[in-house]
Amino acid sequence: MGNSTLKTVVLLTALTVLLVLIGNALGGQTGMVLALLFAGVMNFFSYWYSDKIVLAMSGAREVTDAEAPGLYRIVDQVALWAGVPRPRAYIMESDSPNAFATGRDPAHAAVAVTTGIMRILNERELAAVLAHELGHVRNRDTLIMTVVATLAGAITMLANMAQWGLMFGMGRHDDDEGMNPLAALVMIIVAPVAAALIQLAISRAREFEADATGARISHDPLALASALEKLEQVAAVRPLNPNPATAHLFIVNPFGGGNWQGLFMTHPPVPERVARLRAMALGSTGR
């Protein structure tokens, strides 16, 4: 198990524990069970419909082989390298260079690229970017991030319920003296912030893992490193500005990176990603 995968497992466990603790504080054992059931129902619907929602929110348009033969040729080649079925191809009309993948599994995957990314990357770099995206698909990152988003959303909703319960004197009581103030503080303030930070940390870990997987699929880590540098440079002056809920899906920060730093970044720093890819290239050549 790689470091990124291990980190993801640990953080997912922390998110689940946080949800259970909030459910317990809000309603005891019954609250714990209801919190997990609620998250399960949300996960079910997100798993089946999140790809359609994301594609609609991004304004992506499905294209045929006849409409975009160059894109399809690269998608076909990369899918063959990755050993997965050819995903559906979508294009977003935007000068901002970016790409993302979605779909509940490799058989139902879709990749979306902007018109901007097709203009600034050469064929080798675009193939490496699509290999990164199919790395997400092969690693089941769509499922992982759906579960993460659902758990984080459930925690936030429970925290809001706790806020109203505190205001009106409802919720779990200790010795009939009302809701425990410390538990209320955790639910209302600390828990949603912690859930958001865990969600972002998992997103960053999955990006590192997709970079490594994409580099192995394409056998060209330097092409992915070069693409990331180009994308960051251009995206900084031509941000995409999608719905914030979908920002983690893109290969680089679609907001340009200026105001998203440290713990609140949806993506790892590009220089760190590039350094890892270059190290992979050195390792593969034996130098």
C-alpha positions as CSV (number, residue, x, y, z in Angstrom):
1,M,0.0,0.0,0.0
2,G,1.5,3.3,-1.1
3,N,1.8,6.3,1.2
4,S,-1.0,8.2,-0.5
5,T,-3.3,5.2,-0.3
6,L,-2.5,4.6,3.4
7,K,-3.1,8.3,4.1
8,T,-6.5,8.1,2.4
9,V,-7.5,5.1,4.5
10,V,-6.5,6.8,7.7
11,L,-8.3,10.0,6.8
12,L,-11.4,8.2,5.7
13,T,-11.4,6.4,9.0
14,A,-11.1,9.7,10.8
15,L,-14.0,11.2,8.9
16,T,-16.2,8.2,9.7
17,V,-15.2,8.3,13.4
18,L,-16.0,12.0,13.4
19,L,-19.5,11.3,11.9
20,V,-20.2,8.6,14.5
21,L,-19.1,10.8,17.4
22,I,-21.3,13.7,16.2
23,G,-24.3,11.3,15.9
24,N,-23.6,9.9,19.3
25,A,-23.4,13.4,20.9
26,L,-26.6,14.5,19.1
27,G,-28.7,11.4,19.8
28,G,-26.8,8.7,21.6
29,Q,-26.7,5.2,20.0
30,T,-29.8,6.0,18.0
31,G,-28.1,9.1,16.7
32,M,-25.0,7.1,15.7
33,V,-27.1,4.6,13.7
34,L,-29.2,7.4,12.0
35,A,-26.0,9.3,11.1
36,L,-24.5,6.2,9.4
37,L,-27.8,5.4,7.6
38,F,-28.1,9.0,6.4
39,A,-24.6,8.9,5.0
40,G,-25.3,5.5,3.4
41,V,-28.4,6.8,1.6
42,M,-26.5,10.0,0.4
43,N,-23.7,7.8,-0.8
44,F,-26.0,5.6,-2.8
45,F,-27.5,8.5,-4.8
46,S,-24.2,10.2,-5.2
47,Y,-22.6,7.1,-6.5
48,W,-25.2,6.6,-9.2
49,Y,-25.8,10.2,-10.2
50,S,-22.8,12.3,-9.3
51,D,-21.2,12.0,-12.8
52,K,-24.2,13.3,-14.6
53,I,-24.5,16.2,-12.1
54,V,-20.8,17.1,-12.4
55,L,-20.8,17.0,-16.2
56,A,-23.9,19.2,-16.3
57,M,-22.5,21.7,-13.8
58,S,-19.3,22.0,-15.7
59,G,-21.1,22.7,-19.0
60,A,-19.2,19.9,-20.7
61,R,-20.6,18.6,-24.0
62,E,-20.1,15.0,-25.2
63,V,-18.3,14.8,-28.6
64,T,-18.2,12.0,-31.1
65,D,-15.2,10.6,-32.9
66,A,-16.1,12.5,-36.0
67,E,-16.3,15.8,-34.1
68,A,-13.0,15.5,-32.3
69,P,-10.9,12.8,-34.0
70,G,-7.6,14.0,-32.5
71,L,-8.9,13.8,-29.0
72,Y,-10.5,10.4,-29.6
73,R,-7.2,9.1,-31.0
74,I,-5.4,10.0,-27.8
75,V,-8.2,8.8,-25.5
76,D,-8.2,5.4,-27.4
77,Q,-4.5,5.1,-27.0
78,V,-4.4,6.0,-23.3
79,A,-7.3,3.7,-22.5
80,L,-5.4,0.9,-24.2
81,W,-2.3,1.6,-22.1
82,A,-4.5,1.7,-18.9
83,G,-6.3,-1.5,-19.8
84,V,-9.7,0.1,-19.3
85,P,-12.7,0.6,-21.6
86,R,-12.6,3.8,-23.7
87,P,-14.3,6.5,-21.7
88,R,-16.8,8.9,-23.1
89,A,-15.2,12.2,-24.2
90,Y,-16.4,15.7,-23.3
91,I,-15.3,19.1,-24.2
92,M,-15.7,22.3,-22.2
93,E,-15.6,25.6,-24.1
94,S,-13.0,27.6,-22.1
95,D,-9.7,29.2,-22.7
96,S,-8.6,28.0,-19.2
97,P,-6.6,24.8,-19.6
98,N,-7.9,22.0,-17.5
99,A,-9.3,18.5,-17.5
100,F,-11.2,16.1,-15.2
101,A,-12.6,12.5,-15.1
102,T,-15.8,11.2,-13.6
103,G,-17.8,8.0,-13.5
104,R,-18.6,5.4,-10.9
105,D,-16.2,2.8,-12.4
106,P,-14.0,2.2,-15.5
107,A,-17.0,0.9,-17.5
108,H,-18.9,4.1,-16.9
109,A,-16.1,6.7,-17.1
110,A,-16.0,10.0,-18.9
111,V,-13.1,12.4,-19.4
112,A,-13.6,16.1,-20.0
113,V,-11.1,18.6,-21.4
114,T,-11.3,22.3,-22.1
115,T,-10.6,23.8,-25.5
116,G,-7.8,25.7,-23.8
117,I,-5.9,22.6,-22.8
118,M,-6.0,21.2,-26.3
119,R,-4.5,24.4,-27.6
120,I,-1.5,24.7,-25.3
121,L,-0.4,21.1,-24.8
122,N,1.3,18.9,-27.4
123,E,0.1,15.4,-28.1
124,R,2.6,13.8,-25.7
125,E,1.6,16.1,-22.8
126,L,-2.2,15.7,-23.5
127,A,-1.7,11.9,-23.5
128,A,0.0,12.2,-20.1
129,V,-2.8,14.4,-18.7
130,L,-5.4,11.9,-19.9
131,A,-3.4,9.1,-18.4
132,H,-3.5,11.0,-15.1
133,E,-7.3,11.2,-15.4
134,L,-7.7,7.5,-16.2
135,G,-5.4,6.9,-13.2
136,H,-8.2,8.5,-11.1
137,V,-10.7,6.1,-12.8
138,R,-8.6,3.0,-12.4
139,N,-7.9,3.9,-8.7
140,R,-11.6,4.3,-8.1
141,D,-11.0,7.9,-6.9
142,T,-14.5,9.0,-8.1
143,L,-16.0,6.5,-5.6
144,I,-13.6,7.6,-2.8
145,M,-14.3,11.3,-3.3
146,T,-18.0,10.7,-3.5
147,V,-17.9,8.9,-0.1
148,V,-15.7,11.6,1.3
149,A,-17.9,14.4,0.1
150,T,-21.0,12.6,1.4
151,L,-19.5,12.1,4.9
152,A,-18.3,15.7,5.0
153,G,-21.7,16.9,3.9
154,A,-23.5,14.7,6.5
155,I,-21.2,16.1,9.3
156,T,-22.0,19.6,8.2
157,M,-25.8,18.9,8.2
158,L,-25.6,17.3,11.6
159,A,-23.7,20.3,12.9
160,N,-26.5,22.6,11.6
161,M,-29.1,20.3,13.3
162,A,-27.1,20.6,16.5
163,Q,-27.0,24.4,16.2
164,W,-30.8,24.5,16.0
165,G,-31.1,21.9,18.7
166,L,-28.9,24.0,21.0
167,M,-31.0,27.1,20.3
168,F,-34.3,25.4,21.1
169,G,-33.0,23.1,23.9
170,M,-33.3,19.9,22.0
171,G,-30.9,17.1,21.3
172,R,-29.1,14.7,23.7
173,H,-29.3,15.7,27.4
174,D,-26.8,15.1,30.2
175,D,-28.6,14.7,33.6
176,D,-31.5,16.7,32.1
177,E,-29.5,19.8,32.2
178,G,-29.5,20.3,28.4
179,M,-27.0,19.6,25.7
180,N,-23.4,19.4,26.8
181,P,-21.8,22.7,25.9
182,L,-18.5,21.1,24.8
183,A,-20.3,18.6,22.6
184,A,-22.3,21.5,21.1
185,L,-19.1,23.4,20.4
186,V,-17.5,20.4,18.6
187,M,-20.6,19.8,16.5
188,I,-21.2,23.4,15.5
189,I,-17.7,24.7,14.9
190,V,-14.9,22.2,15.1
191,A,-16.5,19.2,13.3
192,P,-17.4,20.9,10.0
193,V,-14.0,22.6,9.8
194,A,-12.2,19.3,10.6
195,A,-14.4,17.5,8.0
196,A,-13.5,20.1,5.3
197,L,-9.8,19.8,6.1
198,I,-9.9,16.0,6.0
199,Q,-11.7,16.2,2.6
200,L,-9.1,18.5,1.2
201,A,-6.3,16.3,2.5
202,I,-7.8,13.2,0.9
203,S,-8.2,15.2,-2.4
204,R,-4.5,16.1,-2.3
205,A,-3.4,12.5,-1.6
206,R,-5.5,11.2,-4.5
207,E,-3.9,13.7,-6.9
208,F,-0.4,12.4,-5.9
209,E,-1.6,8.9,-6.5
210,A,-3.1,9.7,-9.9
211,D,0.1,11.5,-10.9
212,A,2.1,8.3,-10.2
213,T,-0.5,6.1,-11.8
214,G,-0.7,8.3,-14.9
215,A,3.1,8.4,-15.2
216,R,3.2,4.6,-15.1
217,I,0.3,4.3,-17.6
218,S,2.0,6.6,-20.1
219,H,5.6,5.6,-19.3
220,D,6.2,9.4,-19.6
221,P,6.4,11.2,-16.2
222,L,8.3,14.1,-17.8
223,A,5.5,14.8,-20.2
224,L,3.0,15.0,-17.2
225,A,5.5,17.2,-15.3
226,S,5.8,19.6,-18.3
227,A,2.0,19.6,-18.8
228,L,1.4,20.5,-15.1
229,E,3.8,23.4,-15.3
230,K,2.1,24.8,-18.4
231,L,-1.4,24.3,-16.9
232,E,-0.5,26.1,-13.7
233,Q,1.1,29.0,-15.5
234,V,-1.8,29.6,-17.8
235,A,-4.6,28.8,-15.3
236,A,-3.2,31.5,-13.0
237,V,-4.1,34.2,-15.6
238,R,-7.1,32.4,-17.1
239,P,-9.0,30.7,-14.2
240,L,-11.9,28.4,-15.0
241,N,-14.0,29.3,-11.9
242,P,-16.2,26.3,-11.8
243,N,-18.7,25.4,-9.0
244,P,-16.5,25.1,-5.9
245,A,-18.0,21.6,-5.2
246,T,-16.3,20.3,-8.3
247,A,-12.9,22.0,-8.0
248,H,-11.1,18.9,-6.6
249,L,-11.9,17.0,-9.8
250,F,-9.7,19.1,-12.1
251,I,-6.1,18.2,-12.7
252,V,-4.9,21.6,-11.5
253,N,-6.6,24.1,-9.3
254,P,-9.2,25.7,-11.6
255,F,-9.2,28.9,-9.6
256,G,-5.7,29.8,-10.5
257,G,-4.1,29.0,-7.1
258,G,-3.7,32.6,-5.8
259,N,-6.0,32.4,-2.8
260,W,-5.8,28.7,-1.9
261,Q,-2.9,28.0,0.3
262,G,-1.7,25.4,2.8
263,L,-4.4,23.2,4.4
264,F,-7.1,24.8,2.3
265,M,-5.7,23.7,-1.0
266,T,-7.7,21.3,-3.1
267,H,-4.5,20.2,-4.9
268,P,-0.9,19.6,-3.9
269,P,1.5,22.3,-5.0
270,V,2.5,21.8,-8.6
271,P,6.3,22.2,-7.9
272,E,6.0,19.2,-5.5
273,R,4.1,17.2,-8.0
274,V,6.6,18.0,-10.7
275,A,9.5,17.1,-8.4
276,R,8.0,13.7,-7.7
277,L,7.4,13.0,-11.4
278,R,11.0,14.0,-12.2
279,A,12.2,11.7,-9.5
280,M,10.1,8.9,-11.1
281,A,11.7,9.6,-14.4
282,L,15.2,9.4,-13.0
283,G,14.4,6.2,-11.3
284,S,13.0,4.6,-14.4
285,T,16.2,5.5,-16.4
286,G,18.4,4.4,-13.6
287,R,20.3,7.7,-13.4
